[in-house]
Amino acid sequence: MTTTTLRPDGTIDNGGSSVTGAATRHLALNDDSDASYLTCSPSTFPKFDLGTFTLPAGAVTKSVAVRARARTSGSFGFVTLEVRRTPFSSLLVFLYDAVSGSSFAEFSGSPVAVSLTQAEIDSLQVWAGAAISDMQVSEAYVDIIHVPIPVTTVTAVTPDPYTASNLVPITWVNTLDADGGTQTRYQVRVFTAAQYGAGGFDASTSDATWDSGDTLSGSTTATTGALATGTTYRAYVRVAQTVNGVAHWGAYAYDEFTVTVTTAIVETLTTVESDATASITITAARDTTPDTAWEFIEVQRSTDGGTVWSDVRSATYVAATGDSFEVVDYEVANAQTVVYRARATRILSTLPITGEWVESTPDPDSWTSTSAWLKSPSNPSRNLIVDIDTPFVATALPVRAGVFDIIGSAERVVISDVMSSPGSTLMIRTEPSDITLLALLRDLVLLYHPTVCEGGTVGRYISITGVSFTPTVINGHVYQLWTVPYVEIDAPRDPLASAP
């Protein structure tokens, strides 16, 4: 506990009070003697400056409380003390306590949680007063509890070089003030020697190789993402306590270490587009020179030139054997330029060792089609080109709302939730004998790639909410006209996806 007690050190306004046993009113309240005191009647309200202290670097205040030693001149009354930041600010903390008897006794107000700046601490004032009968106040105290900045020591990575895995456990030990409580958050940022050695390096803002982000946790260990072998790193760690509902962060501390492991390597990543199936096939080939077999593989795509990457369905850390791995990407949009990357993982003594990302060639790639496609993420063999009979069908964004009439009022009360995701209807034409569409629709959750004439080619996942079909005659030919209402949804979970 770090408590600093401030005492009156200047009289701002005597407020009609009188002083006994001291040269000034504020000296009577800070000399630790009951022989000197201030007499306040219910009509007086003297005001005093308080001393100050320098808040340690990085520390924050937690609470303020006020105490007094007082007695009453009558049989019963109330002593009051108010603490304010400035003469014109609102009340910060107060004491209002019943007093009886002619002997001085100590009275305490409840602490109030508050975060004060140094300037606010410097400007604090205390105002004294009485109620019902005269009060004699011999001492006044303002107790401020502050929490020093958290201090973290990062434990050295052992062994160094680290050879067990390139997912490296980072651990740390904290020195935390008890008033701040336990660690509630942490952040770990890992940098290569080139990154932390660059001019203007700042552990808070410089680009990192791996970043845990602001993590809500009391854990004192975190495991990095896959780090490149043969590279020296620094792991910077900071932690926070929560003081008055706000994260109170410490400074970054670091440990330096090197990673030395033998990885499974993706030697090449090639792609082949297929307009006929509206897809791109990605093939990863293993580097067999070190003869280090892979056990898992990851494939990701980027549609913005490599700034943002997303997982390819059926290739998110999936089991892989042999010297090659193939996955077909049906989700990339029509005519959308895309680049892929892949990396492999092997397991050594139950710990993963992951190789570096390798990007695809040729780079970039895309498939194109003038038709609309309807695809099943769970059964790609059912994917179909669909003949859209009516391309411009209204899209609805319903709002869940209740409308209530109030007796005797012309106004109505509406209680509503957020606007729902878009919904519309696919109008599809097939031959009467065609049963492939129905088989596809039975999967219910589908990916729809529209045509350009429908307003774009970016796909959207839809959930089928019903199906109806009607024979219709167009230019003397009988067709089956399907009405397929749907709502748009997020991409469904990849059932094959896992993580190291």
Secondary structure, DSSP 8 states (H G I E B T S, - for coil): --EEEE-EEEEEE-TT-EEESSSSHHHHTTSS-TTSEEEE-TT---EEEE------TT-EEEEEEEEEEEEESSSSEEEEEEEESSTTS-EEEEEEEEE-SSS-EEEE---EE----HHHHHT-EEEEEEESS-EEEEEEEEEEEEE---EEEE---SSSSB-S-SS-EEEEEEE--GGG-S--EEEEEEEEHHHHTSTT--TTTS--SEE--SEE---SEEE-----TTEEEEEEEEEEEEETTEEEE---EEEEEEE------EEEEEEEEETTTTEEEEEEEE-TTTT---SEEEEEEESSSSSS-EE-TT-SSEE--SSEEEEEE--S-TT--BEEEEEEEEEETTEEEE---EE-BSSSB----SSEEEE-SS-GGG-EEEEES-S----B--EEEEEEE-TT-S-EEEEEEEE---EEEEEEEE-TT--HHHHHHTT-EEEEE--GGGT----EEEEE---EEEEEEETTEEEEEEEEEEEEE-----TT----
